[in-house]
Amino acid sequence: MRRAVAALLLAALAATAAPAAAAPARITPVVSRNWSGYAVATRDRATRFRQVGGAWTVPGVVCTPHRATYASNWVGIGGYYGDATTLAQIGTESDCRADGSLYYSAWTELVPAPTRRLELTVRPGDRVRASVRVRGRAVHLEMDDLTTGVSRTRDLTADRDPDLSSAEWILEAPAICKSGTVGCKVLPLAQFDDSRFSDAEVTTTRAITSGVTSVHYPSLAITMRALQAFSVGDGRSTPVTLTATPGRPTSAARAFTITFRREPAPGPLSARRSRSSP
């Protein structure tokens, strides 16, 4: 299994505007079919991101019998824009297997290469801190389980110049991408406990450091909206809309919480272009 390059070319809902004299952080709400959280991104080639970090509590998930569902928390550099070719990520997995059992793990990925499991045992409720650092084509990934005191690092080399146009703090419904095919299949999102990110920090190649918002470049507040079918018995199913919504940043834009909600679907979601769409 691998994460998609991104839920991107996202639908912009509204762009915030404020008096120029106040020099506000720019936050644009957007909707994705498989990402929730915050990203900083810019097409300005003078601004590039070289390091991102953050901490989160590995969320517990609620399982439904005979239904496999998935949720991934991660931080990463690259991949926000639909034409991006690389994305460096490190994160944790909170999954429900089809037999009702739970599966938690840590992983790294340097898209387009597949996901690699990180030899770090994580459990729901563990507090982890992770970071990605890019220097040229060298990518350094690190995760510390603050609950157990165990740390792991991984150093990778990209086959091409990494995409440095964005950095992210994300909870994702991951996707399966088969080699040699176009597009990816987004997996069903697991019902997760509230997921709080903190200690969020990003640094540009010009040594500008900020949290998930900044006066120097745009910030995107990403809400996931996923239409899924749930069985109601007798071979019948009903469509529901699952949402994962990030709250407003707190603590100097270093922290935010993502909440899960399930509600009856009013109808099919409008089509949205996504690198991770089937």
Beta strands, then each sheet from edge to edge (+ up, - down):
strand 1: 11-12
strand 2: 27-32
strand 3: 35-41
strand 4: 49-57
strand 5: 61-62
strand 6: 69-77
strand 7: 87-96
strand 8: 102-111
strand 9: 116-118
strand 10: 127-135
strand 11: 138-145
strand 12: 150-157
strand 13: 166-172
strand 14: 175-176
strand 15: 185-186
strand 16: 191-192
strand 17: 195-204
strand 18: 209-210
strand 19: 219-233
strand 20: 236-246
strand 21: 256-264
sheet 1: 1+ 2- 19- 3+ 13- 6+ 7- 8+ 9-
sheet 2: 1+ 2- 19- 20+ 21- 17+ 4- 10+ 11- 12+
sheet 3: 1+ 2- 19- 20+ 21- 17+ 18-
sheet 4: 5+ 16-
sheet 5: 14+ 15-
end
